[in-house]
Amino acid sequence: MAANSTFKLFGTSGGLGLGLFDSASSEAPLPSPPPPVEVLSSEVSSDLKCTVEPVHLDGLTLLKGRVSTKEVFGLPNSDLVPGVYEGGLKLWEGSLDLVKTLRGEVQNGRLSFTGKRVLELGCGHGLPGIFACLEGAAAVHFQDFNAEVLRSLTIPNVNINLLKNTPGTALDETDSDPGMELRFFAGDWSQVHQCLPHINNNERDQISSSGQHPVSAYDVILMAETIYSISAQQCLYGLIKKCIRHSCGVVFMSAKKHYFGVGGGTRQFLSMVEKDGAMAASLVAEVADGSSNVREVWKLSMK
């Protein structure tokens, strides 16, 4: 899409569904993506107004910030402008589904974040990654297409969720393990691996003489509402395979069964995964609450 093509995402409950109206020709090329870059936590935007609201998730309460798309990007009434802004300032319902599912997996003993390296792709508010922080992950890395989203929303949201809830606590003191590594990366899925520290590829992750893959890759990859665009799915899937720890790494993916108007969805994405044959997938949760089309959470791992 051209940079001035404005898209509006909508749903039946507070705009959390995902639909698409194109205001320009679908044949127009996307602008070149921004170069991949690490965004330091010290680069947080301090001149934007951010309100904080609680999010109650079946006994777990997290906080979510709210900032204006107009103030950050100058894009009023737009949830998505492909290749320019990919919806990172909006809290999508799939993110909440993913946190609830992860919490259930931890409580049932099927998942542990303790000591794990975690990557959240398309993070936005970063609630799934924040949950991993609270569960004792050793490293949590947050990725979003836009550096502006990380500076204005993700980093402040991570900070406020990890603050100790005691009077007089300094802003950099958190309830997380003091040795936990928090890092933030911006860039397109086709390029962001260039600055991620934990990837599998021929240059940086050769199989050892014992036949085992080194443990430099990510143990858990989290992503919510990332597969709406068919044109971006191949890059996303390629990034997952570059980043996942081959021996025991897992991916938790939350998304809608179908994204009407854009062609994406879990069925289309999983068809691509099955055709590739490198990963196995299993359904973990299904949400059919009538607020949108059916939503699902899937678990993927290398075969």
C-alpha positions in Angstrom: 0.0 0.0 0.0 1.1 3.6 -0.5 2.1 5.4 2.6 -1.0 7.5 2.6 -3.3 4.5 2.3 -5.4 4.6 5.5 -6.9 1.5 6.9 -9.5 1.1 9.6 -9.6 -2.0 11.8 -13.0 -2.6 13.5 -14.9 -5.2 15.5 -18.1 -5.7 17.3 -16.8 -4.9 20.8 -14.9 -1.7 21.2 -13.1 -2.0 17.9 -11.1 -5.0 19.0 -12.0 -7.2 16.0 -10.0 -7.0 12.8 -11.5 -6.0 9.5 -10.1 -3.9 6.7 -11.2 -1.2 4.4 -8.7 -0.1 1.7 -8.9 3.6 0.7 -6.4 3.2 -2.2 -5.5 0.7 -4.8 -4.3 -2.7 -3.4 -1.7 -2.7 -6.2 0.3 0.2 -4.8 3.7 -0.9 -3.3 4.4 -0.7 0.4 7.0 1.9 1.5 10.4 0.5 2.4 10.4 -0.7 6.0 12.4 1.2 8.6 15.9 -0.4 9.3 16.0 -2.7 12.3 17.3 -1.1 15.5 17.5 -1.8 19.2 15.6 0.8 21.3 17.2 1.4 24.7 14.9 1.7 27.7 16.4 5.1 28.3 14.9 6.3 25.1 11.3 6.3 26.5 9.3 9.2 25.3 8.7 11.7 28.1 6.6 14.3 26.3 3.5 12.2 25.5 0.4 12.0 27.7 -0.1 8.4 28.8 -3.0 7.3 30.9 -3.0 3.9 32.7 -5.9 1.5 33.1 -6.1 -1.9 34.8 -6.8 -5.0 32.8 -8.4 -7.8 34.8 -7.7 -11.3 33.5 -9.4 -14.0 35.6 -7.7 -13.1 38.9 -4.6 -11.5 37.3 -4.4 -7.7 37.0 -2.0 -6.0 34.6 -1.8 -2.4 33.6 -2.1 -1.0 30.1 -1.1 2.5 29.0 -3.1 4.5 26.5 -1.5 7.0 24.2 -2.9 8.9 21.2 -2.1 7.6 17.7 -2.4 11.2 16.5 0.2 12.4 19.0 2.7 9.6 18.1 2.1 9.2 14.4 -0.2 12.1 13.3 -2.7 9.5 12.2 -6.2 10.3 13.6 -8.9 7.6 13.2 -6.4 5.0 11.9 -5.6 1.7 13.5 -3.3 0.6 10.7 -1.4 2.1 7.8 0.5 -0.8 6.3 4.3 -0.3 6.1 4.0 2.9 8.2 2.1 2.0 11.4 1.1 -1.6 12.2 -1.4 -1.1 15.0 1.0 -1.3 18.0 -0.7 1.4 20.1 -4.0 -0.6 20.3 -4.6 -3.4 22.7 -5.9 -6.3 20.7 -8.1 -8.9 22.3 -5.8 -11.7 21.1 -3.2 -10.4 23.5 -5.5 -10.9 26.4 -6.4 -14.4 25.2 -2.7 -15.2 25.1 -2.0 -14.0 28.6 -5.0 -16.0 30.0 -3.8 -19.1 28.1 -0.2 -18.8 29.3 -1.4 -18.4 32.8 -3.5 -21.6 32.5 -0.5 -23.5 31.1 1.7 -22.3 33.9 -0.9 -23.2 36.6 -1.4 -26.7 35.1 2.4 -27.3 35.0 2.6 -27.5 31.2 4.7 -24.4 30.9 7.4 -22.7 32.9 9.1 -19.3 32.1 11.6 -19.7 34.9 15.1 -19.0 33.5 13.8 -19.0 29.9 14.7 -16.6 27.0 11.5 -15.1 25.7 10.7 -13.1 22.6 7.4 -11.3 22.0 6.8 -10.4 18.3 4.5 -7.6 17.4 4.4 -6.7 21.1 2.5 -3.4 21.3 1.6 -3.1 25.0 3.7 -6.2 25.7 1.3 -7.9 28.1 2.3 -11.5 27.2 6.0 -10.6 27.6 5.2 -8.8 30.9 3.6 -12.0 32.1 6.7 -13.9 31.2 8.7 -11.3 33.2 6.5 -11.8 36.3 6.9 -15.6 35.9 10.7 -15.5 36.3 12.0 -15.4 32.7 15.8 -14.8 32.5 15.4 -12.6 29.4 12.4 -11.0 27.7 12.9 -9.2 24.4 10.1 -7.2 22.9 9.8 -6.5 19.1 7.5 -4.2 17.3 7.5 -2.8 13.8 7.7 0.8 15.0 10.4 2.2 17.3 7.9 4.9 18.2 5.5 2.3 19.7 8.4 0.9 21.9 9.4 4.4 23.1 5.9 5.8 23.8 4.1 2.7 25.0 5.9 -0.6 25.3 8.8 0.5 27.5 6.6 2.6 29.8 4.1 -0.2 30.1 6.7 -2.7 31.0 8.1 -0.4 33.6 4.8 0.4 35.3 3.8 -3.3 35.4 7.1 -4.3 37.0 7.3 -1.5 39.6 7.1 -2.5 43.2 3.8 -1.4 44.5 5.2 0.3 47.6 5.5 4.0 48.4 8.8 5.7 47.6 10.0 3.0 45.2 12.4 4.3 42.6 11.2 4.0 39.0 13.9 1.5 38.1 13.2 -0.9 40.9 11.0 -3.8 39.9 9.6 -7.0 41.3 11.4 -8.9 38.6 14.7 -10.8 39.0 17.4 -8.1 39.1 19.4 -10.3 36.7 16.5 -10.4 34.1 17.4 -9.0 30.7 14.8 -6.6 29.2 15.5 -5.4 25.6 13.5 -3.8 22.9 13.9 -4.1 19.1 12.1 -2.4 16.2 12.0 -3.4 12.6 10.3 -5.4 9.9 10.1 -9.2 10.3 12.2 -9.7 7.2 15.1 -7.7 8.8 14.8 -7.5 12.5 16.8 -10.8 13.1 19.9 -8.7 12.1 19.8 -7.1 15.6 18.2 -9.8 17.7 20.9 -11.5 19.9 19.4 -15.0 19.9 18.9 -16.6 16.4 19.5 -19.8 14.6 21.3 -19.4 11.3 24.4 -20.8 9.5 26.6 -18.0 10.7 25.6 -17.8 14.4 24.1 -21.1 15.4 25.9 -24.1 13.9 25.1 -27.6 15.1 27.8 -28.7 17.5 29.9 -31.9 17.1 27.5 -33.7 19.4 24.6 -33.0 17.0 22.9 -30.6 19.4 21.8 -27.1 18.6 23.4 -24.4 20.8 21.2 -22.9 23.4 21.5 -19.3 22.1 18.1 -19.2 20.6 14.8 -18.3 22.3 13.0 -20.9 24.5 9.6 -19.3 24.1 8.2 -17.0 21.3 4.9 -15.2 22.0 2.8 -13.4 19.4 -0.8 -12.1 19.3 -2.7 -10.9 16.3 0.3 -11.0 14.0 -1.0 -13.1 11.1 -3.7 -10.8 9.6 -1.6 -9.9 6.6 -0.9 -12.8 4.2 1.9 -10.8 2.6 3.8 -10.7 5.9 3.3 -14.3 7.0 6.2 -15.8 5.2 8.6 -13.3 6.7 7.1 -13.9 10.1 7.4 -17.7 9.8 10.9 -17.4 8.6 11.8 -15.2 11.6 10.3 -17.7 14.0 12.4 -20.5 12.5 15.5 -18.3 12.8 14.8 -17.5 16.5 13.3 -20.6 18.1 15.5 -23.1 20.0 15.2 -26.2 17.9 15.5 -28.8 20.6 12.7 -27.7 22.9 11.6 -24.2 22.0 7.9 -23.4 21.7 5.8 -20.7 20.0 2.4 -19.5 21.4 0.3 -17.8 18.8 -3.0 -16.1 19.5 -5.1 -15.0 16.5 -8.5 -15.0 14.9 -9.5 -18.0 12.8 -10.2 -15.7 9.9 -9.5 -12.0 9.3 -12.2 -11.0 7.0 -11.2 -8.6 4.3 -7.5 -9.4 4.4 -7.4 -13.2 4.0 -5.2 -14.0 6.9 -6.0 -16.1 10.0 -5.0 -19.2 11.8 -6.2 -21.6 9.2 -4.3 -19.9 6.4 -1.1 -19.6 8.4 -1.2 -23.2 9.7 -1.7 -24.4 6.1 1.6 -22.7 5.3 3.3 -24.3 8.3 2.0 -27.7 7.4 3.1 -27.4 3.8 6.6 -26.4 5.0 6.8 -29.4 7.3 9.3 -28.1 9.8 7.0 -27.4 12.7 4.1 -29.1 14.4 1.1 -27.3 15.7 -1.6 -28.0 18.4 -4.6 -26.1 19.4 -4.4 -24.9 23.1 -7.5 -22.7 23.4 -10.5 -21.5 21.5 -12.5 -18.4 22.3 -16.0 -18.0 20.8 -17.6 -15.3 23.0 -19.6 -13.6 20.3 -17.6 -10.4 20.5 -15.7 -11.2 17.2 -15.1 -14.1 14.9 -13.6 -17.2 16.6 -10.2 -16.6 18.2 -7.6 -19.4 18.9 -4.4 -19.9 20.7 -1.9 -22.4 19.1 1.3 -23.9 20.2 4.0 -24.6 17.7 7.4 -26.4 18.0 10.1 -27.7 15.7 9.6 -31.3 14.6 
